[in-house]
Amino acid sequence: MPRQYEAIRDRMVAKGKSYDDAQASAAAIYNSRHPNSPVTGNSDKRKGKAKRGQAKLGSLGARYPTFP
């Protein structure tokens, strides 16, 4: 596990959260800060968010550009 995730989790446990709740909260916080390398099990499904105005259209993107 990444050091940042463990630090967030340990800080929450020290503040009085249960270990399971701290794990879930720390994973959510870490994943929001590191969208391209999440700490959850199925990391191959999510590879970051599309930037604003750049929808993933595949081959249609060249013919129909999106505008911000």
Backbone hydrogen bonds, N-H to C=O, Kabsch-Sander energy under -0.5 kcal/mol:
donor,donor_aa,acceptor,acceptor_aa,energy
6,E,2,P,-2.1
7,A,3,R,-2.4
8,I,4,Q,-2.2
9,R,5,Y,-2.5
10,D,6,E,-2.8
11,R,7,A,-2.1
12,M,8,I,-1.9
13,V,9,R,-2.2
14,A,10,D,-2.2
15,K,11,R,-1.2
16,G,13,V,-1.2
17,K,12,M,-2.1
22,A,18,S,-2.5
23,Q,19,Y,-2.2
24,A,20,D,-2.0
25,S,21,D,-2.5
26,A,22,A,-2.7
27,A,23,Q,-2.2
28,A,24,A,-2.0
29,I,25,S,-2.4
30,Y,26,A,-2.8
31,N,27,A,-2.6
32,S,28,A,-1.7
33,R,29,I,-1.4
34,H,30,Y,-1.8
37,S,34,H,-1.2
43,S,41,G,-1.4
45,K,42,N,-0.9
47,K,45,K,-0.5
47,K,48,G,-0.5
48,G,35,P,-0.7
54,Q,51,K,-2.3
57,L,55,A,-1.4
60,L,57,L,-1.4
61,G,58,G,-0.9
62,A,59,S,-0.7
63,R,59,S,-0.6
64,Y,60,L,-2.9
